[in-house]
Each structure stands twice: as C-alpha cells, then as structure tokens.
Amino acid sequence: MQYFVKAIYAGVIAGGGSLLAALQVSEDAGLSDLNTATWVTIGLAMAFAVGGVLGLQAAPAGVSTSTRTN
C-alpha cells in the first residue's frame, strides 16, 4: 500500500508540473487553450511517474538498490 500512495503522489506531482509548464508558455494561457497533444503529454508524464514508482517495487532487490544479489 505504501508504494501505491507514493506512486499516486509521484503522478500528481508530475502531472501538476507538466500542467504548470504548459500554462506558462504564454501569458494568457488557460486550461481551455491546451490542445489534445498537451493533455496526452501530461497524461504520459503521470503514467511514467506512477509506473516508475510501481516498477521499483516489483524489481528484484539488486535492481532497485543497485547491489548484487547471489
């Protein structure tokens, strides 16, 4: 459950950061000014952030901590 909460948090931070970057492109930009490609990019950033956190949970110990296991 702890990794799920961290994954959701990472997704929210990535999505918020992407949205903020997209809105700062022009001075008068609003949510209605964003096109489909921008929303897809924001969604992908969120998906990669969530997948990255959950992928670390599922990885073997040697991969997630960069140590060898024998």
Jmol script that loads the backbone (N, CA, C; Angstrom):
load data "model"
ATOM      1  N   MET A   1       0.825  -1.195   0.000  1.00  0.00           N
ATOM      2  CA  MET A   1       0.000   0.000   0.000  1.00  0.00           C
ATOM      3  C   MET A   1       0.870   1.261   0.000  1.00  0.00           C
ATOM      4  N   GLN A   2       2.024   1.200   0.660  1.00  0.00           N
ATOM      5  CA  GLN A   2       2.892   2.368   0.749  1.00  0.00           C
ATOM      6  C   GLN A   2       3.398   2.779  -0.636  1.00  0.00           C
ATOM      7  N   TYR A   3       3.747   1.798  -1.484  1.00  0.00           N
ATOM      8  CA  TYR A   3       4.207   2.126  -2.823  1.00  0.00           C
ATOM      9  C   TYR A   3       3.084   2.718  -3.663  1.00  0.00           C
ATOM     10  N   PHE A   4       1.858   2.266  -3.448  1.00  0.00           N
ATOM     11  CA  PHE A   4       0.720   2.801  -4.194  1.00  0.00           C
ATOM     12  C   PHE A   4       0.524   4.275  -3.873  1.00  0.00           C
ATOM     13  N   VAL A   5       0.622   4.633  -2.609  1.00  0.00           N
ATOM     14  CA  VAL A   5       0.476   6.044  -2.199  1.00  0.00           C
ATOM     15  C   VAL A   5       1.610   6.874  -2.790  1.00  0.00           C
ATOM     16  N   LYS A   6       2.840   6.346  -2.749  1.00  0.00           N
ATOM     17  CA  LYS A   6       3.975   7.060  -3.336  1.00  0.00           C
ATOM     18  C   LYS A   6       3.801   7.212  -4.834  1.00  0.00           C
ATOM     19  N   ALA A   7       3.255   6.194  -5.489  1.00  0.00           N
ATOM     20  CA  ALA A   7       3.042   6.258  -6.932  1.00  0.00           C
ATOM     21  C   ALA A   7       1.998   7.314  -7.284  1.00  0.00           C
ATOM     22  N   ILE A   8       0.923   7.374  -6.536  1.00  0.00           N
ATOM     23  CA  ILE A   8      -0.102   8.398  -6.777  1.00  0.00           C
ATOM     24  C   ILE A   8       0.480   9.790  -6.549  1.00  0.00           C
ATOM     25  N   TYR A   9       1.245   9.949  -5.488  1.00  0.00           N
ATOM     26  CA  TYR A   9       1.886  11.234  -5.203  1.00  0.00           C
ATOM     27  C   TYR A   9       2.821  11.638  -6.347  1.00  0.00           C
ATOM     28  N   ALA A  10       3.621  10.694  -6.832  1.00  0.00           N
ATOM     29  CA  ALA A  10       4.531  10.981  -7.943  1.00  0.00           C
ATOM     30  C   ALA A  10       3.750  11.382  -9.191  1.00  0.00           C
ATOM     31  N   GLY A  11       2.633  10.709  -9.440  1.00  0.00           N
ATOM     32  CA  GLY A  11       1.801  11.040 -10.597  1.00  0.00           C
ATOM     33  C   GLY A  11       1.205  12.434 -10.498  1.00  0.00           C
ATOM     34  N   VAL A  12       0.751  12.792  -9.317  1.00  0.00           N
ATOM     35  CA  VAL A  12       0.166  14.127  -9.111  1.00  0.00           C
ATOM     36  C   VAL A  12       1.232  15.209  -9.290  1.00  0.00           C
ATOM     37  N   ILE A  13       2.412  14.980  -8.742  1.00  0.00           N
ATOM     38  CA  ILE A  13       3.493  15.956  -8.874  1.00  0.00           C
ATOM     39  C   ILE A  13       3.914  16.093 -10.341  1.00  0.00           C
ATOM     40  N   ALA A  14       4.056  14.971 -11.038  1.00  0.00           N
ATOM     41  CA  ALA A  14       4.451  15.015 -12.451  1.00  0.00           C
ATOM     42  C   ALA A  14       3.376  15.692 -13.297  1.00  0.00           C
ATOM     43  N   GLY A  15       2.126  15.365 -13.046  1.00  0.00           N
ATOM     44  CA  GLY A  15       1.036  15.987 -13.789  1.00  0.00           C
ATOM     45  C   GLY A  15       0.925  17.475 -13.519  1.00  0.00           C
ATOM     46  N   GLY A  16       1.048  17.845 -12.254  1.00  0.00           N
ATOM     47  CA  GLY A  16       0.995  19.264 -11.897  1.00  0.00           C
ATOM     48  C   GLY A  16       2.137  20.058 -12.497  1.00  0.00           C
ATOM     49  N   GLY A  17       3.317  19.479 -12.471  1.00  0.00           N
ATOM     50  CA  GLY A  17       4.474  20.153 -13.063  1.00  0.00           C
ATOM     51  C   GLY A  17       4.330  20.306 -14.564  1.00  0.00           C
ATOM     52  N   SER A  18       3.831  19.273 -15.207  1.00  0.00           N
ATOM     53  CA  SER A  18       3.624  19.342 -16.661  1.00  0.00           C
ATOM     54  C   SER A  18       2.557  20.370 -17.017  1.00  0.00           C
ATOM     55  N   LEU A  19       1.500  20.389 -16.241  1.00  0.00           N
ATOM     56  CA  LEU A  19       0.429  21.357 -16.480  1.00  0.00           C
ATOM     57  C   LEU A  19       0.929  22.779 -16.268  1.00  0.00           C
ATOM     58  N   LEU A  20       1.684  22.992 -15.220  1.00  0.00           N
ATOM     59  CA  LEU A  20       2.245  24.319 -14.957  1.00  0.00           C
ATOM     60  C   LEU A  20       3.161  24.756 -16.092  1.00  0.00           C
ATOM     61  N   ALA A  21       4.005  23.853 -16.566  1.00  0.00           N
ATOM     62  CA  ALA A  21       4.900  24.187 -17.676  1.00  0.00           C
ATOM     63  C   ALA A  21       4.104  24.532 -18.932  1.00  0.00           C
ATOM     64  N   ALA A  22       3.039  23.786 -19.194  1.00  0.00           N
ATOM     65  CA  ALA A  22       2.225  24.049 -20.379  1.00  0.00           C
ATOM     66  C   ALA A  22       1.501  25.392 -20.281  1.00  0.00           C
ATOM     67  N   LEU A  23       1.065  25.753 -19.090  1.00  0.00           N
ATOM     68  CA  LEU A  23       0.338  27.014 -18.918  1.00  0.00           C
ATOM     69  C   LEU A  23       1.262  28.222 -18.932  1.00  0.00           C
ATOM     70  N   GLN A  24       2.546  28.033 -18.687  1.00  0.00           N
ATOM     71  CA  GLN A  24       3.481  29.152 -18.675  1.00  0.00           C
ATOM     72  C   GLN A  24       4.029  29.479 -20.053  1.00  0.00           C
ATOM     73  N   VAL A  25       3.572  28.771 -21.063  1.00  0.00           N
ATOM     74  CA  VAL A  25       4.057  29.021 -22.420  1.00  0.00           C
ATOM     75  C   VAL A  25       3.682  30.431 -22.869  1.00  0.00           C
ATOM     76  N   SER A  26       2.456  30.825 -22.606  1.00  0.00           N
ATOM     77  CA  SER A  26       2.054  32.188 -22.953  1.00  0.00           C
ATOM     78  C   SER A  26       1.371  32.830 -21.751  1.00  0.00           C
ATOM     79  N   GLU A  27       1.351  34.127 -21.759  1.00  0.00           N
ATOM     80  CA  GLU A  27       0.837  34.869 -20.616  1.00  0.00           C
ATOM     81  C   GLU A  27      -0.659  34.664 -20.394  1.00  0.00           C
ATOM     82  N   ASP A  28      -1.423  34.521 -21.469  1.00  0.00           N
ATOM     83  CA  ASP A  28      -2.878  34.422 -21.363  1.00  0.00           C
ATOM     84  C   ASP A  28      -3.390  32.986 -21.458  1.00  0.00           C
ATOM     85  N   ALA A  29      -2.529  31.988 -21.326  1.00  0.00           N
ATOM     86  CA  ALA A  29      -2.939  30.589 -21.500  1.00  0.00           C
ATOM     87  C   ALA A  29      -3.825  30.134 -20.341  1.00  0.00           C
ATOM     88  N   GLY A  30      -4.850  29.389 -20.688  1.00  0.00           N
ATOM     89  CA  GLY A  30      -5.741  28.793 -19.697  1.00  0.00           C
ATOM     90  C   GLY A  30      -5.948  27.334 -20.042  1.00  0.00           C
ATOM     91  N   LEU A  31      -6.699  26.633 -19.224  1.00  0.00           N
ATOM     92  CA  LEU A  31      -6.933  25.202 -19.471  1.00  0.00           C
ATOM     93  C   LEU A  31      -7.621  24.959 -20.813  1.00  0.00           C
ATOM     94  N   SER A  32      -8.485  25.870 -21.218  1.00  0.00           N
ATOM     95  CA  SER A  32      -9.183  25.689 -22.495  1.00  0.00           C
ATOM     96  C   SER A  32      -8.271  25.914 -23.697  1.00  0.00           C
ATOM     97  N   ASP A  33      -7.136  26.539 -23.480  1.00  0.00           N
ATOM     98  CA  ASP A  33      -6.190  26.795 -24.569  1.00  0.00           C
ATOM     99  C   ASP A  33      -5.273  25.610 -24.856  1.00  0.00           C
ATOM    100  N   LEU A  34      -5.247  24.610 -23.980  1.00  0.00           N
ATOM    101  CA  LEU A  34      -4.372  23.460 -24.175  1.00  0.00           C
ATOM    102  C   LEU A  34      -4.981  22.509 -25.204  1.00  0.00           C
ATOM    103  N   ASN A  35      -4.148  22.055 -26.126  1.00  0.00           N
ATOM    104  CA  ASN A  35      -4.652  21.160 -27.154  1.00  0.00           C
ATOM    105  C   ASN A  35      -4.528  19.700 -26.710  1.00  0.00           C
ATOM    106  N   THR A  36      -4.993  18.799 -27.547  1.00  0.00           N
ATOM    107  CA  THR A  36      -5.004  17.381 -27.215  1.00  0.00           C
ATOM    108  C   THR A  36      -3.597  16.841 -26.986  1.00  0.00           C
ATOM    109  N   ALA A  37      -2.645  17.256 -27.784  1.00  0.00           N
ATOM    110  CA  ALA A  37      -1.275  16.771 -27.633  1.00  0.00           C
ATOM    111  C   ALA A  37      -0.701  17.160 -26.273  1.00  0.00           C
ATOM    112  N   THR A  38      -1.039  18.328 -25.792  1.00  0.00           N
ATOM    113  CA  THR A  38      -0.556  18.756 -24.482  1.00  0.00           C
ATOM    114  C   THR A  38      -1.136  17.882 -23.382  1.00  0.00           C
ATOM    115  N   TRP A  39      -2.430  17.583 -23.471  1.00  0.00           N
ATOM    116  CA  TRP A  39      -3.066  16.725 -22.468  1.00  0.00           C
ATOM    117  C   TRP A  39      -2.488  15.304 -22.515  1.00  0.00           C
ATOM    118  N   VAL A  40      -2.181  14.815 -23.706  1.00  0.00           N
ATOM    119  CA  VAL A  40      -1.567  13.490 -23.836  1.00  0.00           C
ATOM    120  C   VAL A  40      -0.188  13.493 -23.187  1.00  0.00           C
ATOM    121  N   THR A  41       0.581  14.559 -23.399  1.00  0.00           N
ATOM    122  CA  THR A  41       1.900  14.666 -22.787  1.00  0.00           C
ATOM    123  C   THR A  41       1.805  14.696 -21.270  1.00  0.00           C
ATOM    124  N   ILE A  42       0.846  15.423 -20.739  1.00  0.00           N
ATOM    125  CA  ILE A  42       0.641  15.463 -19.291  1.00  0.00           C
ATOM    126  C   ILE A  42       0.263  14.081 -18.770  1.00  0.00           C
ATOM    127  N   GLY A  43      -0.614  13.394 -19.472  1.00  0.00           N
ATOM    128  CA  GLY A  43      -1.005  12.045 -19.077  1.00  0.00           C
ATOM    129  C   GLY A  43       0.150  11.063 -19.116  1.00  0.00           C
ATOM    130  N   LEU A  44       0.983  11.170 -20.131  1.00  0.00           N
ATOM    131  CA  LEU A  44       2.148  10.295 -20.224  1.00  0.00           C
ATOM    132  C   LEU A  44       3.142  10.561 -19.094  1.00  0.00           C
ATOM    133  N   ALA A  45       3.337  11.824 -18.753  1.00  0.00           N
ATOM    134  CA  ALA A  45       4.236  12.153 -17.641  1.00  0.00           C
ATOM    135  C   ALA A  45       3.723  11.531 -16.347  1.00  0.00           C
ATOM    136  N   MET A  46       2.417  11.599 -16.138  1.00  0.00           N
ATOM    137  CA  MET A  46       1.827  10.991 -14.949  1.00  0.00           C
ATOM    138  C   MET A  46       1.976   9.472 -14.977  1.00  0.00           C
ATOM    139  N   ALA A  47       1.729   8.867 -16.128  1.00  0.00           N
ATOM    140  CA  ALA A  47       1.823   7.413 -16.249  1.00  0.00           C
ATOM    141  C   ALA A  47       3.251   6.922 -16.020  1.00  0.00           C
ATOM    142  N   PHE A  48       4.234   7.629 -16.566  1.00  0.00           N
ATOM    143  CA  PHE A  48       5.625   7.240 -16.373  1.00  0.00           C
ATOM    144  C   PHE A  48       6.041   7.392 -14.912  1.00  0.00           C
ATOM    145  N   ALA A  49       5.564   8.434 -14.255  1.00  0.00           N
ATOM    146  CA  ALA A  49       5.913   8.628 -12.844  1.00  0.00           C
ATOM    147  C   ALA A  49       5.319   7.516 -11.987  1.00  0.00           C
ATOM    148  N   VAL A  50       4.055   7.201 -12.214  1.00  0.00           N
ATOM    149  CA  VAL A  50       3.398   6.128 -11.455  1.00  0.00           C
ATOM    150  C   VAL A  50       4.056   4.790 -11.767  1.00  0.00           C
ATOM    151  N   GLY A  51       4.293   4.525 -13.039  1.00  0.00           N
ATOM    152  CA  GLY A  51       4.925   3.273 -13.434  1.00  0.00           C
ATOM    153  C   GLY A  51       6.339   3.144 -12.907  1.00  0.00           C
ATOM    154  N   GLY A  52       7.050   4.239 -12.842  1.00  0.00           N
ATOM    155  CA  GLY A  52       8.406   4.205 -12.309  1.00  0.00           C
ATOM    156  C   GLY A  52       8.433   3.816 -10.849  1.00  0.00           C
ATOM    157  N   VAL A  53       7.523   4.364 -10.069  1.00  0.00           N
ATOM    158  CA  VAL A  53       7.480   4.024  -8.646  1.00  0.00           C
ATOM    159  C   VAL A  53       7.016   2.581  -8.460  1.00  0.00           C
ATOM    160  N   LEU A  54       5.982   2.181  -9.161  1.00  0.00           N
ATOM    161  CA  LEU A  54       5.494   0.810  -9.022  1.00  0.00           C
ATOM    162  C   LEU A  54       6.477  -0.189  -9.605  1.00  0.00           C
ATOM    163  N   GLY A  55       7.226   0.207 -10.631  1.00  0.00           N
ATOM    164  CA  GLY A  55       8.235  -0.676 -11.207  1.00  0.00           C
ATOM    165  C   GLY A  55       9.374  -0.926 -10.252  1.00  0.00           C
ATOM    166  N   LEU A  56       9.728   0.054  -9.447  1.00  0.00           N
ATOM    167  CA  LEU A  56      10.773  -0.145  -8.445  1.00  0.00           C
ATOM    168  C   LEU A  56      10.321  -1.129  -7.374  1.00  0.00           C
ATOM    169  N   GLN A  57       9.041  -1.125  -7.079  1.00  0.00           N
ATOM    170  CA  GLN A  57       8.510  -2.052  -6.088  1.00  0.00           C
ATOM    171  C   GLN A  57       8.623  -3.489  -6.596  1.00  0.00           C
ATOM    172  N   ALA A  58       8.345  -3.699  -7.877  1.00  0.00           N
ATOM    173  CA  ALA A  58       8.321  -5.040  -8.435  1.00  0.00           C
ATOM    174  C   ALA A  58       9.706  -5.548  -8.826  1.00  0.00           C
ATOM    175  N   ALA A  59      10.690  -4.658  -8.888  1.00  0.00           N
ATOM    176  CA  ALA A  59      12.033  -5.052  -9.321  1.00  0.00           C
ATOM    177  C   ALA A  59      12.725  -5.870  -8.238  1.00  0.00           C
ATOM    178  N   PRO A  60      13.599  -6.767  -8.643  1.00  0.00           N
ATOM    179  CA  PRO A  60      14.383  -7.505  -7.642  1.00  0.00           C
ATOM    180  C   PRO A  60      15.239  -6.547  -6.821  1.00  0.00           C
ATOM    181  N   ALA A  61      15.631  -6.969  -5.658  1.00  0.00           N
ATOM    182  CA  ALA A  61      16.385  -6.102  -4.746  1.00  0.00           C
ATOM    183  C   ALA A  61      17.667  -5.587  -5.381  1.00  0.00           C
ATOM    184  N   GLY A  62      18.327  -6.388  -6.178  1.00  0.00           N
ATOM    185  CA  GLY A  62      19.574  -5.970  -6.804  1.00  0.00           C
ATOM    186  C   GLY A  62      19.377  -4.856  -7.808  1.00  0.00           C
ATOM    187  N   VAL A  63      18.224  -4.786  -8.427  1.00  0.00           N
ATOM    188  CA  VAL A  63      17.955  -3.744  -9.412  1.00  0.00           C
ATOM    189  C   VAL A  63      17.565  -2.442  -8.722  1.00  0.00           C
ATOM    190  N   SER A  64      16.703  -2.517  -7.732  1.00  0.00           N
ATOM    191  CA  SER A  64      16.199  -1.307  -7.106  1.00  0.00           C
ATOM    192  C   SER A  64      17.207  -0.642  -6.178  1.00  0.00           C
ATOM    193  N   THR A  65      18.198  -1.397  -5.694  1.00  0.00           N
ATOM    194  CA  THR A  65      19.192  -0.803  -4.809  1.00  0.00           C
ATOM    195  C   THR A  65      20.584  -0.748  -5.427  1.00  0.00           C
ATOM    196  N   SER A  66      20.713  -1.210  -6.647  1.00  0.00           N
ATOM    197  CA  SER A  66      21.983  -1.228  -7.363  1.00  0.00           C
ATOM    198  C   SER A  66      23.050  -2.056  -6.648  1.00  0.00           C
ATOM    199  N   THR A  67      22.653  -3.128  -6.014  1.00  0.00           N
ATOM    200  CA  THR A  67      23.598  -4.039  -5.381  1.00  0.00           C
ATOM    201  C   THR A  67      23.423  -5.421  -5.985  1.00  0.00           C
ATOM    202  N   ARG A  68      24.448  -6.190  -5.944  1.00  0.00           N
ATOM    203  CA  ARG A  68      24.374  -7.552  -6.485  1.00  0.00           C
ATOM    204  C   ARG A  68      23.789  -8.498  -5.449  1.00  0.00           C
ATOM    205  N   THR A  69      22.961  -9.401  -5.920  1.00  0.00           N
ATOM    206  CA  THR A  69      22.446 -10.466  -5.071  1.00  0.00           C
ATOM    207  C   THR A  69      22.852 -11.790  -5.695  1.00  0.00           C
ATOM    208  N   ASN A  70      23.327 -12.689  -4.890  1.00  0.00           N
ATOM    209  CA  ASN A  70      23.744 -14.010  -5.379  1.00  0.00           C
ATOM    210  C   ASN A  70      22.894 -15.092  -4.779  1.00  0.00           C
TER     211      ASN A  70
END
end "model"
wireframe off; spacefill off
backbone 0.3
color backbone group
